[in-house]
Amino acid sequence: MLTHIVLWKFKDEAEGADKATNIAKAKALLEACAALSPGTLRFEVATAEPGLEATYDLILNAQFTDAAALAACAEHPQHVALKPFLGAVRLERQCMDYTT
C-alpha cells in the first residue's frame, strides 16, 4: 500500500480571490479526483480547523494499492487540469509518499 500526503499553504490573495475562497475551491477540485484511479483505497481532503494546531491550510491524505495506482490518478486529465490553479494560489507545498 502506498500513502500519499500533500500539504498546501495558500497565499492571502491570488487568482482574484481571497485565501478562504481559494482553499474552498482547491478542496472541491481535489475531492472530485477521489475516484480517478481504481486503485484508490482512501482519498481524504481536509482544511485547517480553527482552534486546532495547523501549519498548513489544506491536506490531501490518500492511500493507493501501489505506485501505479497513484500514477494513474496523478496523470489523469482531471487531476492534471487542477495543477495550474493550485500552483497559482499556493505559497508552499510539501509532499511525502511512503509504503506500508
FENNORLIN-V533329 format. One record per backbone hydrogen bond with DSSP energy under -0.5 kcal/mol. NH is the residue of the N-H (numbers start at 1). CO is the residue of the C=O. E is the energy in kcal/mol with one decimal. If there is no record, write none. Layout:
BEGIN
NH,CO,E ; NH,CO,E
END
This chain:
BEGIN
2,64,-2.9 ; 3,98,-3.3 ; 4,62,-3.2 ; 5,96,-2.8 ; 6,60,-2.4 ; 7,94,-2.9 ; 8,58,-2.5 ; 9,92,-2.3 ; 11,89,-2.8 ; 14,17,-2.3 ; 17,14,-1.8 ; 19,12,-1.7 ; 22,18,-2.3 ; 23,19,-2.6 ; 24,20,-2.2 ; 25,21,-2.3 ; 26,22,-2.6 ; 27,23,-2.6 ; 28,24,-2.1 ; 29,25,-2.5 ; 30,26,-2.6 ; 31,27,-2.7 ; 32,28,-1.6 ; 33,30,-2.0 ; 34,31,-1.5 ; 36,33,-1.6 ; 40,37,-1.8 ; 41,39,-0.5 ; 41,63,-3.1 ; 42,63,-1.7 ; 44,61,-2.2 ; 46,59,-2.2 ; 48,57,-2.1 ; 52,49,-2.0 ; 57,8,-2.1 ; 58,8,-1.8 ; 59,46,-2.5 ; 60,6,-2.8 ; 61,44,-2.9 ; 62,4,-2.8 ; 62,60,-0.5 ; 63,42,-2.5 ; 64,2,-2.9 ; 65,39,-2.3 ; 70,66,-1.7 ; 71,67,-2.6 ; 72,68,-2.2 ; 73,69,-1.7 ; 74,70,-3.0 ; 75,71,-2.4 ; 76,73,-0.9 ; 79,76,-0.6 ; 80,76,-2.6 ; 81,77,-2.1 ; 82,78,-0.7 ; 82,79,-0.9 ; 83,79,-0.7 ; 83,80,-0.8 ; 84,80,-0.5 ; 86,82,-2.2 ; 87,83,-2.7 ; 88,84,-1.7 ; 89,85,-1.7 ; 90,86,-1.5 ; 91,9,-4.2 ; 92,9,-1.8 ; 94,7,-2.5 ; 96,5,-2.4 ; 98,3,-2.1 ; 100,1,-2.2
END
